[in-house]
């Protein structure tokens, strides 16, 4: 009897996780990853927030109001999330390696927006790159493309 109840509760949990994951768009998943890097060092300043809005607007070709709404939703998801997997799995399903490298470059742009790179930001980007199944050389390519810019 207990096994049946446990199986039932597990199926309910899996069903709710799947429905939540289905409602997460690729744009939202990428924005969550960006927000995670912004939040990594515990300091969110206006410069980073404005840069995030610009990156989201440019990446997803939307106006600033749409980008800000996407960011607000992403921040809410960040606060509820306990890992990156459900967001990176969406990116893995939708993007090829070239596009994933571009996402990592965006993460680096955001991390460097305040002219200070915290070790936790670099660690977060590395973890995300690993979950996106990027090779170390691809990670370095993305990082170098951002750092090389004046």
PyMOL commands that set and color helices and strands:
alter all, ss='L'
color gray80, all
select helices_A, chain A and resi 2-22+26-40+46-60+64-80+85-94+97-111+119-131+136-147
alter helices_A, ss='H'
color red, helices_A
deselect
rebuild
show_as cartoon
